[in-house]
Amino acid sequence: MIKLSDPEKTAELIVLLEFAGDTGHWLKGHSSQALYLINQGADINAQDRWGWDVLMHASYSGHIDSVIALIELGVNLKARESGYLGFN
C-alpha cells in the first residue's frame, strides 16, 4: 500500500526547512521536529524554495544521528538542490 503524504504536515516541514535556510542554522531541535513531522505524514523528500530537503540540511550541519534516521526512513539519496546556492 502506498502511503500518501499529509499536505499540512508537509507544509509545516517546508516552513521548518525555509527557516533553517533563511537563518543559516539547522539545529538539533530542527532535526527532531522534522523527524516528528515525517513520522506524522510529512513528505520526507519535501524541499524548501532553494531545493534543499531535510537530509541536505541535517547532513550539512553534521547531525549524523538525524541523517541515519532519515536514510532508514527512506529519504531520496539522489535528490539535488536547485543550484540556487551554487552546490549543484
C-alpha positions as CSV (number, residue, x, y, z in Angstrom):
1,M,0.0,0.0,0.0
2,I,1.3,3.4,-0.9
3,K,1.4,5.9,2.0
4,L,0.2,9.3,0.9
5,S,1.9,12.3,2.5
6,D,-0.1,14.7,4.6
7,P,-0.2,18.2,2.9
8,E,-0.5,20.1,6.2
9,K,2.5,18.2,7.8
10,T,4.5,18.7,4.6
11,A,3.8,22.4,4.7
12,E,5.0,22.6,8.3
13,L,8.2,20.7,7.3
14,I,8.8,23.2,4.4
15,V,8.4,26.1,6.8
16,L,11.0,24.5,9.1
17,L,13.3,23.9,6.1
18,E,13.0,27.5,5.0
19,F,13.5,28.9,8.5
20,A,16.8,26.9,8.6
21,G,17.7,28.2,5.1
22,D,16.9,31.8,5.9
23,T,18.9,31.8,9.2
24,G,21.7,29.6,8.1
25,H,21.2,27.4,11.1
26,W,19.9,23.8,11.3
27,L,19.8,22.9,15.0
28,K,19.4,19.5,16.6
29,G,15.9,20.6,17.6
30,H,15.1,21.2,13.9
31,S,16.1,17.6,13.1
32,S,13.9,16.3,15.9
33,Q,10.9,18.4,14.7
34,A,11.5,17.3,11.1
35,L,11.6,13.6,12.0
36,Y,8.4,14.1,14.1
37,L,6.6,15.7,11.1
38,I,7.8,13.0,8.8
39,N,6.5,10.3,11.2
40,Q,3.2,12.2,11.2
41,G,2.9,12.0,7.4
42,A,5.0,14.9,6.0
43,D,6.7,14.2,2.7
44,I,10.2,13.1,3.6
45,N,11.5,14.5,0.3
46,A,9.9,17.9,0.5
47,Q,12.2,20.7,-0.5
48,D,12.4,24.4,0.5
49,R,12.5,27.2,-2.0
50,W,16.2,26.6,-2.6
51,G,15.6,22.9,-3.3
52,W,17.1,21.7,-0.1
53,D,15.4,18.8,1.7
54,V,15.7,17.7,5.3
55,L,18.6,15.3,4.6
56,M,20.6,18.1,3.0
57,H,20.1,20.4,6.0
58,A,20.8,17.7,8.5
59,S,24.0,16.5,6.8
60,Y,25.3,19.9,6.0
61,S,25.0,20.7,9.7
62,G,26.6,17.5,10.9
63,H,23.6,15.9,12.6
64,I,24.7,12.3,11.9
65,D,22.0,10.7,14.0
66,S,19.3,12.5,12.0
67,V,21.0,11.6,8.7
68,I,21.0,7.9,9.7
69,A,17.3,8.1,10.8
70,L,16.3,9.8,7.5
71,I,18.1,7.1,5.5
72,E,16.3,4.4,7.5
73,L,13.0,6.1,6.8
74,G,13.7,6.0,3.1
75,V,14.8,9.6,2.1
76,N,15.7,10.1,-1.5
77,L,19.5,9.8,-1.6
78,K,19.8,11.1,-5.1
79,A,18.0,14.4,-4.6
80,R,19.7,17.5,-5.8
81,E,19.2,21.1,-4.7
82,S,18.1,23.6,-7.3
83,G,21.5,25.2,-7.8
84,Y,20.5,28.4,-6.2
85,L,23.4,28.3,-3.8
86,G,25.9,27.0,-6.4
87,F,26.3,23.5,-4.9
88,N,24.8,21.8,-8.0
